[in-house]
Every structure is written in structure tokens, then in C-alpha cells.
Amino acid sequence: NIQRDFNINDQIYTFLLEKSAEAGITKASNIADHKILDKALPNNAVRIKPKPSSNYMLSLVVGFLIPLVIIILREFFNNKILGKRDIENATSVPILGSVGHNEKHTEIPVFENPKTALSESFRALRANLHFMLKEKNEKVIAVSSTISGEGKTFCAVNLAAIMAMAGKKTLLVGLDLRRPKIHRIFNLNNDAGLSTFLAGRSEANDIVQSTNVESLSIVNSGPVPPNPAELIGSERLVEFIESMKTQFDYIVIDTPPIAIVTDALLLKDLINTYIFVIRHDYSDRSVLKLVDELYTRRGVSNMSILVNDIQVKGYYGYNYSYNYGYGYGYTYRYGQSYYDAEGEFKGIWPKIKYSLFRKR
């Protein structure tokens, strides 16, 4: 029994010695591919990644590059009229003037808010017209546009109102028989107007209506007729214009857009000056080709361009700059006391910017 226990313990001991030897050989054969040369110290530490300076530089470059690419693409694909140079490059028609954005909730801001920059721009437009209408019998002004939505009716109404406010007897005629609008601006009845007169159902004096603007009378378009072009081209309209010229100092005619219908060109021999309204950042540059064709090829030489709805952002609020065809310039900024502000500062930040960036 003792011999048997001895043999078992000897075999176990021999087995463990073999395993220990194998483990030692295996451990000795595993050589590390690195070793510590020097202990890490805080004063010798260098950040490898991330690098703040490179990240900041990359952020600045990307921050400037992305907006720059967006601006370049927008300018490249933008086909709207954005400045005086766009007009001068496309047409030789003179620029009569420009008016700013209407901030007021009214269609006649020159009458209801006469001390604004917008009203002053219409006064400058009135002064420029005096240079174009030199003769005493030159009284008829046609306001038109190339397409709908450019603000021709707004400009015609306010131009007529500003002339009447100067003491001139002014007649505003709604010649846009297809889409009458003037009667809604003045809250007048449109049951009788120019269309009923041209159709022989009304007399001239019956369709002339007075307004709340002193010295300003209007002739509404009347009900929409089935044949507006034929009515406008009739001799009856010629007689009406000649009759009104004896009673009024100026006649402002709101005509339809010429790129849609040709009604406005039927009376070119009666019109002393054509004003074509082009809206800033709305009208397409292609419409200038039509205006230039009318001016150079179709005999409408007594025309000029009015740029409507100028909006230029400044450091604070809006910065309106009006450059007129005859060399007159006018600049308006918030903070000046000559005119009522077109809008009020809303919030604290616009007031802070005004205080910081205004000219002393």
C-alpha cells in the first residue's frame, strides 16, 4: 500500500514538473515587440490627436467656403433684376427713378404717410417727370409693366396722388379693363367706368369720380368687357383723352402689362411718356429685351424705366439709396430726422446694432 501511494505521488509530481517546464519554455519564447524606454512625464507629453489648431483652421475654411459656394451658385442661376447695371447692360431706355419698399399697410402711402422715404422718392419721380414733359400740352402719362405683379397700379396711384398733392388737377384713368383694381383702392363703385363709356352707355362726366385726395379724380375701369382691345382702340377713347386734357393738368393712365396683352400700345400716339415699372428682385432680365425692342424698333421712344420695391439691407434696418435718371441722388437711413421711419425697431438686438453702428 505504501509502495502504491509512493508511485502515484511520484507520477503526479513528475507530471507537474513537465507542465512547469513547458510553461517556462513557452513564457521564455514570448518576446514583447515593445519596451518602455522612458517613463511618461506630464511635461514631456505632446497631443497627437485631435489637433485644435488644425480643426479651427478647417472649420474656418469650410465655414467660409460653403456660404461662398452657395452665394456664387445663387448669383449664377439668379436671373432677376438686382441693380442699375442689369438694366443698363440690357437696354438703352433711360431710368427715370426708383421707389423703395412699402412698409405701410396702405395702397396710397404718399397720401396717408407723406413724411416717409417712400413718399419722398415719388416726389423725386414727380420732379424728374417735369424734365420729360417740357411742353405745356404734354399731360398724358402711361404707367405700364411687362408682367403682372411688378407694382404698376401701385406706382400709378401714388404718382397721381403725389401730383395732386402738389396742387395739380390730376386724373387717374384705369385702362386695365381686364383686371380692374383701382376702384378697390379708393373704395369706389365700379358699376360704371371707362368700359361703359367706350361702349356708349355712359357719358364722360358721369364716370369721373372725386377722391379723398384733393385735386385727384379717377375714372374706374368699369365692368370687364368681352372685347377690351377693340374698345381701347376705338375713336371714342381718343376723344375722351382729348376732352380730359382740357380739364386736368395731368392724366395718369394705368395700362395692362405689355408682355401679356398689347392694349397699352394702342394709344402710343396719345401718350406723352411711357413709364415701365420693373420690380427689384422680381422681374426677369428677359423682360428688358421686350422693353428695348419697343424702344428701338417699335417706335415707343418716349419711355423710361421706374424701378419699384428697392430693398437693400444695411447694418441696421434698411438702407434705401435712390439714384435717378437725371443725376439726382437721395439716401435715407434710420436715425435721420427728415422723414418718418419706414419701420420700427423690433426687439433689443436691432436697437443695439443701431446704437453701435450708426454714424456719429
Wavefront OBJ file of the C-alpha trace (Angstrom):
o trace
v 0.000 0.000 0.000
v 2.823 2.325 0.912
v 4.613 1.491 -2.349
v 1.445 2.134 -4.370
v 0.875 5.584 -2.736
v 4.513 6.431 -3.411
v 4.210 5.576 -7.106
v 1.035 7.636 -7.528
v 2.562 10.713 -5.879
v 5.716 10.280 -7.926
v 3.766 10.174 -11.176
v 1.757 13.279 -10.225
v 4.898 15.159 -9.244
v 6.631 14.192 -12.465
v 3.613 15.333 -14.498
v 3.540 18.719 -12.743
v 7.276 19.165 -13.275
v 6.803 18.554 -17.002
v 3.980 21.096 -17.197
v 6.025 23.627 -15.271
v 8.920 23.144 -17.654
v 6.641 23.528 -20.673
v 5.112 26.714 -19.228
v 8.559 28.135 -18.580
v 9.661 27.362 -22.130
v 6.505 28.974 -23.538
v 6.965 32.080 -21.389
v 10.583 32.426 -22.383
v 9.699 32.168 -26.078
v 7.152 35.046 -25.921
v 9.288 38.168 -26.545
v 7.393 41.516 -26.382
v 7.548 43.739 -29.502
v 7.940 46.869 -27.424
v 9.634 48.027 -24.295
v 9.500 51.150 -22.183
v 12.378 53.474 -22.950
v 11.336 56.262 -20.606
v 8.558 56.782 -18.162
v 5.849 59.235 -19.335
v 6.076 62.610 -17.625
v 3.431 65.410 -17.838
v 5.975 67.975 -19.032
v 7.055 65.688 -21.942
v 3.505 64.866 -23.141
v 2.553 66.011 -26.674
v -1.042 65.698 -28.038
v -1.097 63.815 -31.317
v -4.858 63.805 -31.996
v -7.072 65.796 -32.146
v -5.180 68.965 -33.068
v -7.235 72.046 -32.094
v -5.368 74.456 -34.392
v -5.966 72.251 -37.452
v -9.600 71.765 -36.534
v -10.150 75.505 -36.082
v -8.470 76.261 -39.403
v -10.512 73.606 -41.181
v -13.709 74.929 -39.605
v -12.930 78.475 -40.753
v -12.164 77.356 -44.295
v -15.294 75.217 -44.546
v -17.381 77.909 -42.846
v -16.337 80.468 -45.469
v -16.259 78.086 -48.407
v -19.765 76.660 -48.102
v -21.559 80.060 -47.940
v -19.318 81.347 -50.735
v -20.262 78.427 -52.979
v -23.949 78.900 -52.151
v -23.759 82.637 -52.926
v -21.918 82.039 -56.197
v -24.448 79.409 -57.270
v -27.380 81.640 -56.337
v -25.907 84.553 -58.266
v -25.110 82.342 -61.238
v -28.624 80.932 -61.503
v -30.411 84.115 -60.408
v -31.996 85.764 -63.432
v -33.744 88.576 -61.579
v -33.023 92.281 -61.951
v -30.936 93.272 -58.943
v -29.388 96.595 -59.840
v -28.994 99.504 -62.177
v -26.189 97.756 -64.046
v -28.505 94.894 -65.053
v -30.845 97.407 -66.709
v -28.102 99.423 -68.384
v -26.472 96.309 -69.832
v -29.712 95.062 -71.386
v -31.381 98.214 -72.662
v -30.714 101.809 -73.603
v -34.009 103.030 -72.115
v -33.293 105.760 -69.524
v -34.016 105.091 -65.854
v -36.491 107.664 -64.592
v -36.200 106.805 -60.910
v -36.759 104.179 -58.246
v -39.001 103.748 -55.243
v -38.478 101.724 -52.100
v -40.410 99.001 -50.358
v -43.827 99.876 -48.957
v -43.727 99.068 -45.243
v -47.158 100.528 -44.548
v -50.431 98.647 -44.786
v -51.894 101.040 -47.323
v -52.016 101.308 -51.094
v -51.597 105.120 -51.025
v -48.661 105.704 -48.653
v -47.790 109.084 -50.219
v -51.127 110.438 -49.007
v -51.535 108.644 -45.695
v -47.844 108.787 -44.716
v -46.364 111.775 -46.555
v -43.246 112.049 -44.355
v -41.563 108.823 -45.383
v -38.685 107.986 -47.659
v -41.094 106.218 -49.994
v -43.159 109.395 -50.362
v -40.012 111.387 -50.989
v -38.987 109.013 -53.770
v -42.315 109.691 -55.512
v -41.711 113.429 -55.120
v -38.358 112.971 -56.824
v -40.118 110.991 -59.549
v -42.570 113.861 -59.985
v -39.651 116.294 -60.313
v -37.976 114.108 -62.918
v -41.186 113.975 -64.955
v -41.104 117.756 -65.232
v -37.914 117.412 -67.260
v -39.573 114.930 -69.614
v -42.873 116.795 -70.021
v -41.427 120.094 -71.136
v -44.277 121.344 -73.318
v -47.443 122.735 -71.809
v -49.731 120.369 -73.704
v -47.790 117.261 -72.666
v -50.056 115.909 -69.958
v -50.635 112.207 -70.577
v -48.532 109.693 -68.629
v -48.951 105.961 -69.138
v -47.753 103.584 -66.418
v -47.266 100.021 -67.537
v -45.147 96.965 -66.850
v -44.028 93.888 -68.665
v -45.722 91.281 -66.496
v -48.271 91.215 -63.709
v -47.154 91.731 -60.117
v -44.489 94.371 -60.728
v -46.485 97.122 -58.999
v -47.602 99.292 -61.924
v -51.004 100.073 -60.363
v -49.356 100.946 -57.045
v -46.930 103.302 -58.820
v -49.670 104.845 -60.971
v -51.921 105.524 -57.981
v -49.179 107.066 -55.863
v -47.746 109.063 -58.774
v -51.186 110.545 -59.461
v -51.682 111.242 -55.747
v -48.318 112.985 -55.337
v -49.054 115.172 -58.368
v -52.434 116.081 -56.940
v -50.851 116.873 -53.568
v -48.691 119.438 -55.394
v -51.873 121.305 -56.401
v -52.124 119.915 -59.930
v -55.505 118.753 -61.134
v -54.803 115.123 -61.869
v -56.948 112.423 -63.439
v -56.170 108.766 -62.824
v -57.572 106.529 -65.552
v -57.910 102.782 -65.111
v -57.228 101.436 -68.591
v -56.650 97.872 -67.402
v -60.088 96.700 -68.471
v -59.230 93.040 -67.983
v -58.255 93.183 -64.299
v -59.664 96.371 -62.725
v -58.176 97.225 -59.354
v -58.187 100.987 -58.786
v -61.792 101.095 -57.534
v -60.868 98.751 -54.664
v -58.015 101.020 -53.591
v -60.310 104.049 -53.327
v -63.394 102.055 -52.203
v -65.497 103.305 -55.119
v -68.282 101.766 -57.156
v -67.191 100.092 -60.385
v -70.623 99.671 -61.978
v -69.846 102.476 -64.422
v -66.455 103.371 -65.790
v -64.289 103.562 -68.865
v -65.675 100.343 -70.348
v -69.282 101.582 -70.160
v -68.246 104.920 -71.698
v -66.412 103.258 -74.570
v -69.446 101.039 -75.117
v -71.669 104.135 -75.384
v -73.627 103.504 -72.196
v -72.191 106.385 -70.146
v -71.113 109.972 -70.650
v -67.633 111.269 -69.939
v -68.563 113.473 -66.992
v -70.585 110.674 -65.393
v -67.595 108.340 -64.991
v -65.209 110.899 -63.478
v -65.279 110.462 -59.687
v -63.649 112.554 -56.986
v -61.500 111.039 -54.228
v -60.457 111.914 -50.702
v -57.193 113.234 -52.161
v -57.662 116.879 -53.037
v -57.309 117.686 -56.762
v -57.312 113.980 -57.658
v -60.113 112.437 -59.717
v -60.289 108.935 -61.100
v -62.015 107.056 -63.888
v -62.548 103.426 -62.963
v -62.156 100.645 -65.472
v -65.802 99.649 -65.167
v -67.207 96.156 -65.677
v -64.937 93.762 -67.567
v -65.984 93.848 -71.257
v -65.755 90.908 -73.683
v -63.718 92.971 -76.189
v -61.295 95.240 -74.280
v -58.774 95.597 -77.130
v -61.442 96.809 -79.563
v -62.779 99.324 -77.028
v -59.323 100.711 -76.273
v -58.565 101.078 -79.983
v -61.781 102.993 -80.692
v -62.007 106.682 -81.552
v -64.189 107.230 -78.522
v -61.215 106.770 -76.208
v -59.176 109.262 -78.236
v -61.973 111.811 -77.873
v -62.164 111.119 -74.144
v -58.435 111.718 -73.617
v -58.509 114.930 -75.652
v -61.514 116.144 -73.667
v -59.881 115.390 -70.318
v -56.703 117.226 -71.341
v -58.681 120.446 -71.343
v -59.924 119.859 -67.785
v -56.855 118.451 -65.998
v -53.206 119.342 -65.660
v -52.052 115.721 -65.797
v -53.601 112.417 -66.831
v -52.060 109.263 -65.402
v -53.177 106.076 -67.158
v -52.837 102.644 -65.566
v -52.406 100.293 -68.526
v -52.252 96.471 -68.746
v -48.887 94.642 -68.819
v -47.447 94.834 -72.333
v -45.896 91.360 -72.258
v -49.339 89.804 -71.730
v -51.594 91.990 -73.892
v -50.931 94.809 -76.359
v -53.650 97.157 -75.120
v -51.111 99.650 -73.785
v -49.549 100.139 -77.245
v -52.803 101.040 -78.974
v -52.612 104.611 -77.670
v -48.908 105.264 -78.141
v -49.655 108.318 -80.289
v -51.693 109.871 -77.460
v -49.205 109.152 -74.687
v -46.591 111.798 -73.967
v -44.423 109.498 -71.851
v -44.431 105.806 -71.034
v -43.253 104.670 -67.616
v -42.403 100.980 -67.470
v -42.314 99.596 -63.952
v -39.700 96.934 -63.191
v -39.687 95.340 -59.753
v -36.405 94.795 -57.972
v -35.531 91.114 -57.402
v -38.828 90.080 -59.054
v -38.745 90.975 -62.734
v -36.823 88.657 -65.004
v -33.932 90.075 -67.014
v -35.524 88.759 -70.178
v -38.299 91.371 -69.934
v -35.718 94.056 -70.644
v -35.345 92.665 -74.164
v -39.012 93.419 -74.781
v -38.658 96.926 -73.381
v -35.595 97.577 -75.519
v -37.385 96.254 -78.611
v -40.283 98.642 -78.016
v -37.829 101.490 -77.539
v -35.596 100.843 -80.546
v -37.760 99.035 -83.121
v -41.426 99.695 -82.471
v -41.296 103.442 -82.207
v -42.052 103.906 -78.495
v -39.247 106.380 -77.956
v -40.904 108.418 -75.203
v -40.387 105.822 -72.497
v -38.421 105.427 -69.289
v -37.976 102.806 -66.601
v -39.098 103.018 -62.987
v -37.530 100.519 -60.581
v -40.022 99.516 -57.901
v -39.670 97.891 -54.479
v -35.989 98.572 -53.870
v -34.849 96.697 -50.747
v -31.243 96.975 -49.605
v -30.278 95.700 -46.163
v -27.828 97.793 -44.147
v -26.220 97.378 -40.763
v -29.468 98.264 -39.073
v -32.911 98.332 -40.579
v -32.973 99.197 -44.266
v -30.682 101.413 -46.224
v -32.536 102.974 -49.147
v -30.499 104.544 -51.922
v -32.264 106.098 -54.846
v -30.381 107.091 -57.984
v -32.429 108.872 -60.561
v -32.042 109.120 -64.306
v -31.221 112.810 -64.243
v -28.419 112.660 -61.735
v -30.379 113.278 -58.559
v -29.437 111.159 -55.599
v -31.110 110.577 -52.282
v -30.106 108.369 -49.386
v -32.213 107.602 -46.356
v -31.250 105.772 -43.197
v -32.983 105.199 -39.916
v -31.993 107.706 -37.316
v -32.216 110.744 -39.548
v -34.984 113.137 -38.614
v -36.020 114.353 -42.057
v -38.612 111.646 -42.626
v -40.693 109.240 -40.630
v -39.105 105.805 -40.396
v -40.438 103.214 -42.799
v -40.470 100.685 -39.960
v -39.761 100.469 -36.265
v -37.038 98.591 -34.462
v -38.463 95.300 -33.255
v -36.543 93.682 -30.435
v -33.448 94.555 -28.462
v -30.770 93.396 -30.934
v -31.758 95.820 -33.776
v -31.654 98.695 -31.274
v -28.201 97.616 -30.065
v -26.915 97.390 -33.657
v -28.348 100.823 -34.363
v -26.568 102.287 -31.361
v -23.238 100.622 -32.196
v -23.045 101.108 -35.958
v -24.798 104.401 -36.593
v -22.683 107.248 -37.871
v -21.813 109.824 -35.242
l 1 2 3 4 5 6 7 8 9 10 11 12 13 14 15 16 17 18 19 20 21 22 23 24 25 26 27 28 29 30 31 32 33 34 35 36 37 38 39 40 41 42 43 44 45 46 47 48 49 50 51 52 53 54 55 56 57 58 59 60 61 62 63 64 65 66 67 68 69 70 71 72 73 74 75 76 77 78 79 80 81 82 83 84 85 86 87 88 89 90 91 92 93 94 95 96 97 98 99 100 101 102 103 104 105 106 107 108 109 110 111 112 113 114 115 116 117 118 119 120 121 122 123 124 125 126 127 128 129 130 131 132 133 134 135 136 137 138 139 140 141 142 143 144 145 146 147 148 149 150 151 152 153 154 155 156 157 158 159 160 161 162 163 164 165 166 167 168 169 170 171 172 173 174 175 176 177 178 179 180 181 182 183 184 185 186 187 188 189 190 191 192 193 194 195 196 197 198 199 200 201 202 203 204 205 206 207 208 209 210 211 212 213 214 215 216 217 218 219 220 221 222 223 224 225 226 227 228 229 230 231 232 233 234 235 236 237 238 239 240 241 242 243 244 245 246 247 248 249 250 251 252 253 254 255 256 257 258 259 260 261 262 263 264 265 266 267 268 269 270 271 272 273 274 275 276 277 278 279 280 281 282 283 284 285 286 287 288 289 290 291 292 293 294 295 296 297 298 299 300 301 302 303 304 305 306 307 308 309 310 311 312 313 314 315 316 317 318 319 320 321 322 323 324 325 326 327 328 329 330 331 332 333 334 335 336 337 338 339 340 341 342 343 344 345 346 347 348 349 350 351 352 353 354 355 356 357 358 359 360
